Amino acid sequence: MFRRREPVPFAFVAEADRFRSNVAPPPRERVSRAQLAGRSLIGLTVVGGLAGALLLGVPALQQETGGVGTHQSEAAHGR
């Protein structure tokens, strides 16, 4: 096939990866003490909630293996 040698109308798209801006982004704002304390409290609340759920949930998931206190339904007795 015949190939065209003229420039592509959107050649700037192909050159976008080579483009470098000379404009620096603005500096980041410093976090205030109140924001830092709030973030810390939220983090501690989340960690405390997970730890509490773990402490309360693990005993409920464990199976009792003792023979004392096992309860069988009446259907198991064949009545």
C-alpha positions, 0 to 999 in steps of 0.5 A: 500500500501507498504510505503518506509522508505528511505529518499527522494532524495530531502529532502533539499527542505522540510528542506528549511523553517528551514534553516537560513543563517548566511550571512547578506545582505549588508546595503542599500544605502542612498538616495542622496539629488538630488535623494530625490529632484527628487522624491519629484518633481515627486510626486508633479507633479503627485499630481498637475496633478491630482488636475488640472484634478479634477478642470477642469473635475468637472465643465464639468461633472455637468449638467445644470438644468436651463430652460434658454438656453436649446436647443432642436433638430428639431426632438423633435419638430416634424418637 
